[in-house]
Amino acid sequence: MDIKAVFKKIAKKKQYYFLLLPTFVLLITFNYYPAFSALYHSLFEWNGVNLSKFIGLKNFVEMMRDPTIRISLGNVARLTTTNLLINLTFPLFAAELIYHLKNSKFAYSYRVLCVIPMVVPAMVIIMIWRFIYNPTRGLLNQLFKVAGLGYLARPWLGDFDLALYAVIFVGFPWISGFSTLIYLAGLQNIPVSITEAATIDGTTAITRFLKIELPLITAQIKLIVILTLIGAIQGFVNIMVMTNGGPGEATMVPGLHLYRNAMYYNRMGYACAIGTAIFIVILILTYLNLRYLKSSVEYEGG
Amino acid sequence: MRRNINPDLPIHIILIILIILTFYPFIFTVITSFKSSPQFTHNFWGITYPLHLSNYKDAWSRIRRYILNSIIVTIASVVGVLTIASISAFIFARFKFPGREFLFLCILSLLMIPGILTLVPAFLLVKSLGLLNTRWALILPYISGGQIFAMFILRSFLASLPEELFEATRVDGASTIQSFIYLAIPLSKPILVTIAIMNILGTWNDYVWPLVTLPDGKLWTITVGIVSFSNQYLGLEMWGPMFAGYVIASIPLIVLFFFTMRYFIAGLASGALKI
């Protein structure tokens, strides 16, 4: 191909490139550069200031020996599986209930009620739950006391065995928010002709759910699975402010370990290596999810 | 068969139980926000009188600054995202030029990059640019990151519009910029509102980034501020003002929600998020 002709073509369209300039200047500065820098510096001993020494894969070797990483991996595995189980059941159940209401006005009201907690700042919800678990004044222990079950009261977030599950339990019954809305949108997209045919055939609710509704919302399920995975694997804010990884390292997760290595110990290279590892895990899991979860049956020609 | 029983009744019962469980912590928060310390100790569960409105005054004096910071940063970021993303999405959707598909693919690939990967280098970058402890440390990265998903949604919407519309304006002698301002923007208003809401939620709720880029605390956003004042009140066992602070911190977004509810729910339901 004639390079000159290409340049001529580009020059003719230069106003388009000019208009795209702000987007790319920002993306290169604040997104591409940090991403490549992280991957690159995962191979370095780096403090972000004056020390930047190439050490090959040593950061990754250290990670395999790091006892905190081992604990973190166990915790993140538990967090991810429980979050997946939660997001695939409770919100779907709520969406099914709302979907099957005959009265659409009520359905709309319930949907609005499910959205409202989404606009309460996430940190306010975390703080309220931190109070719920408060050992002396917390709602949960007070509840046990009132119910005459005072012996069940304990410092939930300070308990080695229970702290992680206390963090997982935040937001019970998990029906408000994104997942419920997504499932509901998927269900409401199912053409009436299909559901009517099922009703006439006298299909039971269970069969209808398994054979009609579930296959037709696979796209939504995929989306929720991916978002939950990404959120659970890299997330650490709730842990940071509720337990700060404690007691001991009982609720430590990789994201928090990364944060501490970077911000407390200035070990930027090691932090980048942890970030790279998390990135690779997310990539693999996203790929597997897209590859092996069957897509929705198409019913509208796209 | 009894015909009088509403077949929806069992569903209502289950849903109402779920809704009560969901909302009880918030109701408890509002009730407690009006209590003095003795009222909290002696009547943990119930509503107590007199209502201590002074809790709100106390909390407000501590978190006013953080709320103001959040509002400034959020507005600046959202305006930036909407402006830049809509221009770029318009160019990508309606014009042909060499490298168009490749450049757009480059942008889409960023959706795969998790925030945790870029956290450390982005922090060091902002530090070396001398932006630590300035609002720019938040606004610029928020615009940069927020525009990606915004462009993704907007481009597919703008690309789906019939070419005749744009043809007609061109025949009338409209320039590229005019067809953008008078045709593309008005048509995409509902999507722009949805994008704005999603960005506002993201900005309002971000914790780690403002925490690391604003070490001196003056410009902290409300999400960071909540943790800080909670810890102060927790130490003092001042429960009323603590919960009053939570209520105040929630008000701006709830107000916004009531004005944009239709867009909010419709936007999510439209399937724009379907993979």
Chai-1 contact restraints between the chains, C-beta under 6 A:
chainA,res_idxA,chainB,res_idxB,connection_type,confidence,min_distance_angstrom,max_distance_angstrom,comment,restraint_id
A,K9,B,P98,contact,1.0,0.0,6.0,A-B,restraint_1
A,I10,B,P98,contact,1.0,0.0,6.0,A-B,restraint_2
A,K13,B,F97,contact,1.0,0.0,6.0,A-B,restraint_3
A,Y16,B,I91,contact,1.0,0.0,6.0,A-B,restraint_4
A,Y16,B,F95,contact,1.0,0.0,6.0,A-B,restraint_5
A,Y16,B,F97,contact,1.0,0.0,6.0,A-B,restraint_6
A,L19,B,I87,contact,1.0,0.0,6.0,A-B,restraint_7
A,L19,B,I91,contact,1.0,0.0,6.0,A-B,restraint_8
A,L20,B,S88,contact,1.0,0.0,6.0,A-B,restraint_9
A,L20,B,I91,contact,1.0,0.0,6.0,A-B,restraint_10
A,P22,B,I84,contact,1.0,0.0,6.0,A-B,restraint_11
A,T23,B,I84,contact,1.0,0.0,6.0,A-B,restraint_12
A,T23,B,S88,contact,1.0,0.0,6.0,A-B,restraint_13
A,L26,B,S144,contact,1.0,0.0,6.0,A-B,restraint_14
A,L27,B,S144,contact,1.0,0.0,6.0,A-B,restraint_15
A,F30,B,P141,contact,1.0,0.0,6.0,A-B,restraint_16
A,F30,B,S144,contact,1.0,0.0,6.0,A-B,restraint_17
A,N31,B,L110,contact,1.0,0.0,6.0,A-B,restraint_18
A,N31,B,S144,contact,1.0,0.0,6.0,A-B,restraint_19
A,P34,B,T118,contact,1.0,0.0,6.0,A-B,restraint_20
A,P34,B,P121,contact,1.0,0.0,6.0,A-B,restraint_21
A,P34,B,A122,contact,1.0,0.0,6.0,A-B,restraint_22
A,A35,B,I113,contact,1.0,0.0,6.0,A-B,restraint_23
A,A35,B,T118,contact,1.0,0.0,6.0,A-B,restraint_24
A,S37,B,P121,contact,1.0,0.0,6.0,A-B,restraint_25
A,A38,B,L117,contact,1.0,0.0,6.0,A-B,restraint_26
A,A38,B,T118,contact,1.0,0.0,6.0,A-B,restraint_27
A,A38,B,P121,contact,1.0,0.0,6.0,A-B,restraint_28
A,G48,B,L124,contact,1.0,0.0,6.0,A-B,restraint_29
A,L97,B,I11,contact,1.0,0.0,6.0,A-B,restraint_30
A,L97,B,L15,contact,1.0,0.0,6.0,A-B,restraint_31
A,L101,B,D8,contact,1.0,0.0,6.0,A-B,restraint_32
A,L101,B,I11,contact,1.0,0.0,6.0,A-B,restraint_33
A,K102,B,D8,contact,1.0,0.0,6.0,A-B,restraint_34
A,Y110,B,L15,contact,1.0,0.0,6.0,A-B,restraint_35
A,L113,B,I19,contact,1.0,0.0,6.0,A-B,restraint_36
A,V119,B,L253,contact,1.0,0.0,6.0,A-B,restraint_37
A,V119,B,I254,contact,1.0,0.0,6.0,A-B,restraint_38
A,V119,B,F257,contact,1.0,0.0,6.0,A-B,restraint_39
A,V120,B,S250,contact,1.0,0.0,6.0,A-B,restraint_40
A,P121,B,N205,contact,1.0,0.0,6.0,A-B,restraint_41
A,P121,B,A249,contact,1.0,0.0,6.0,A-B,restraint_42
A,A122,B,N205,contact,1.0,0.0,6.0,A-B,restraint_43
A,M123,B,T223,contact,1.0,0.0,6.0,A-B,restraint_44
A,M123,B,I226,contact,1.0,0.0,6.0,A-B,restraint_45
A,V124,B,Y246,contact,1.0,0.0,6.0,A-B,restraint_46
A,V124,B,A249,contact,1.0,0.0,6.0,A-B,restraint_47
A,V124,B,S250,contact,1.0,0.0,6.0,A-B,restraint_48
A,M127,B,S230,contact,1.0,0.0,6.0,A-B,restraint_49
A,I128,B,P25,contact,1.0,0.0,6.0,A-B,restraint_50
A,I128,B,T29,contact,1.0,0.0,6.0,A-B,restraint_51
A,Q142,B,F44,contact,1.0,0.0,6.0,A-B,restraint_52
A,P173,B,L18,contact,1.0,0.0,6.0,A-B,restraint_53
A,P173,B,L21,contact,1.0,0.0,6.0,A-B,restraint_54
A,I175,B,L18,contact,1.0,0.0,6.0,A-B,restraint_55
A,S176,B,T22,contact,1.0,0.0,6.0,A-B,restraint_56
A,L181,B,L268,contact,1.0,0.0,6.0,A-B,restraint_57
A,A185,B,A269,contact,1.0,0.0,6.0,A-B,restraint_58
A,A219,B,K274,contact,1.0,0.0,6.0,A-B,restraint_59
A,K222,B,I275,contact,1.0,0.0,6.0,A-B,restraint_60
A,L223,B,I275,contact,1.0,0.0,6.0,A-B,restraint_61
A,Q234,B,P114,contact,1.0,0.0,6.0,A-B,restraint_62
A,Q234,B,I116,contact,1.0,0.0,6.0,A-B,restraint_63
A,V237,B,Y207,contact,1.0,0.0,6.0,A-B,restraint_64
A,V241,B,V227,contact,1.0,0.0,6.0,A-B,restraint_65
A,G255,B,I116,contact,1.0,0.0,6.0,A-B,restraint_66
A,A262,B,V120,contact,1.0,0.0,6.0,A-B,restraint_67
A,M268,B,V120,contact,1.0,0.0,6.0,A-B,restraint_68
A,A271,B,V120,contact,1.0,0.0,6.0,A-B,restraint_69
A,C272,B,V120,contact,1.0,0.0,6.0,A-B,restraint_70
A,G275,B,I116,contact,1.0,0.0,6.0,A-B,restraint_71
A,G275,B,L117,contact,1.0,0.0,6.0,A-B,restraint_72
A,I278,B,I116,contact,1.0,0.0,6.0,A-B,restraint_73
A,F279,B,P114,contact,1.0,0.0,6.0,A-B,restraint_74
A,F279,B,L117,contact,1.0,0.0,6.0,A-B,restraint_75
A,I282,B,P114,contact,1.0,0.0,6.0,A-B,restraint_76
